[in-house]
């Protein structure tokens, strides 16, 4: 089975998704999934903030690959 991670957070610090990435990696290994990638939207606290970033396009491109 395949897996992908899409997540957003208000915080834009580099460490924002460290724990989530680590846990996701553990789940992928434990469940023997095929990781297809991640889109981690830092600084996306509201839909209007997110709309003006590259993250919606990156999520779209990732979804096209699945």
N, C-alpha and C positions, 0 to 999 in steps of 0.2 A: 504494500500500500504506500501511497505517496502522502507527504505532509508538507505544509507551508505555514509560515507564521506571519501574520499581519497584526501589528500593534501600533498604537499611538499613545503619546504622553504629552502633558503640558510642558514638562521640564525638557530643556534642550541640552543639558549637560551630557558630556560623552559617556558618563557612567550610568545614565538613566536606565538602560536596558541590560546591564551586565547580568543581573540575577535571572532575568527572564530568558536571556539567550542561553545561559548555562542550564537552566531547568529544561528548556526546550530541547537542547542537545541531549540531555539525559533521557528524556522521553523518547526521542527519535531512536536512540541506541537501544533502550530497554524494550521498546515495542517493535524493533527491527523495521522501522519505516525508512522510506527513501526521501530524504530531505530535498525539497525543490527550491528552497530559498526563503529569505526573510525580507520584509519591508518593515522597518522600524521608524515610525514617524516621530522624530523628536521635535518638540516645539509646536505640537498640533493640539492645542487645548480646546479649540472650538472649530466647528466646520468652516467658518470663514478664514481662520488662520491656516487650516489644512489646505483649503482650496488654492492658496497662493504658493504652494510648495511643489516639489517634484514628486512627493509621495503618492498622490492619486495616480499619476501616470505610471510610476514604478509598480504599484499594486495591479494596475490594469495589465501591464506587460507580463508580470509574474502569472496572473490568472490565465492569460492566453497560452502560456507554456504548459499548463496542467492538462 
